[in-house]
Amino acid sequence: MTDVEIVVRLEQLERENRRLKRVGIAALLAIASIMLLAAAPPVPQKLTAHEFEVLDSSGRATVSINDRMVNILDPQSGLPRIAIGDVTPAVRGQWLKDG
């Protein structure tokens, strides 16, 4: 084999090596993606809790729901604006205003 033939053969082997590395990396990424998707927790069909809060984009509660009441809260103060439910044994709902 001449020097030219050796260089040509070496270049061909290097191209094949780069291609195999790319295919191997792509296969590993595909397998890792499939494993991550399979490991994701399933979406619950039913959500159960004692209390729920709906938060705005800044993280403040705007609605609070528990087993006795639904409160729509004032965005600035966080105090209830509208309270629906068992406020007291005699009152089933309240409309609250500034004052």
Contacts in CASP RR format, 6 or more apart in sequence:
PFRMAT RR
TARGET T0000
AUTHOR 0000-0000-0000
METHOD contacts of the structure
MODEL  1
MTDVEIVVRLEQLERENRRLKRVGIAALLAIASIMLLAAAPPVPQKLTAH
EFEVLDSSGRATVSINDRMVNILDPQSGLPRIAIGDVTPAVRGQWLKDG
1 9 0 8 1.000
50 66 0 8 1.000
50 67 0 8 1.000
51 64 0 8 1.000
51 65 0 8 1.000
51 66 0 8 1.000
51 67 0 8 1.000
52 63 0 8 1.000
52 64 0 8 1.000
52 65 0 8 1.000
52 66 0 8 1.000
53 61 0 8 1.000
53 63 0 8 1.000
53 64 0 8 1.000
53 65 0 8 1.000
54 61 0 8 1.000
54 62 0 8 1.000
54 63 0 8 1.000
54 64 0 8 1.000
54 65 0 8 1.000
55 61 0 8 1.000
55 62 0 8 1.000
56 62 0 8 1.000
56 75 0 8 1.000
60 73 0 8 1.000
60 75 0 8 1.000
60 78 0 8 1.000
61 73 0 8 1.000
61 78 0 8 1.000
62 72 0 8 1.000
62 73 0 8 1.000
62 75 0 8 1.000
63 70 0 8 1.000
63 71 0 8 1.000
63 72 0 8 1.000
63 73 0 8 1.000
64 70 0 8 1.000
64 71 0 8 1.000
64 73 0 8 1.000
64 80 0 8 1.000
65 71 0 8 1.000
68 85 0 8 1.000
68 86 0 8 1.000
69 83 0 8 1.000
69 84 0 8 1.000
69 85 0 8 1.000
69 86 0 8 1.000
69 87 0 8 1.000
70 82 0 8 1.000
70 83 0 8 1.000
70 84 0 8 1.000
70 85 0 8 1.000
71 80 0 8 1.000
71 81 0 8 1.000
71 82 0 8 1.000
71 83 0 8 1.000
71 84 0 8 1.000
72 80 0 8 1.000
72 81 0 8 1.000
72 82 0 8 1.000
72 83 0 8 1.000
73 79 0 8 1.000
73 80 0 8 1.000
73 81 0 8 1.000
74 80 0 8 1.000
74 81 0 8 1.000
79 96 0 8 1.000
80 94 0 8 1.000
80 96 0 8 1.000
81 96 0 8 1.000
81 97 0 8 1.000
82 94 0 8 1.000
82 95 0 8 1.000
82 96 0 8 1.000
83 93 0 8 1.000
83 94 0 8 1.000
83 96 0 8 1.000
84 92 0 8 1.000
84 93 0 8 1.000
84 94 0 8 1.000
85 92 0 8 1.000
85 93 0 8 1.000
86 92 0 8 1.000
87 93 0 8 1.000
87 94 0 8 1.000
END
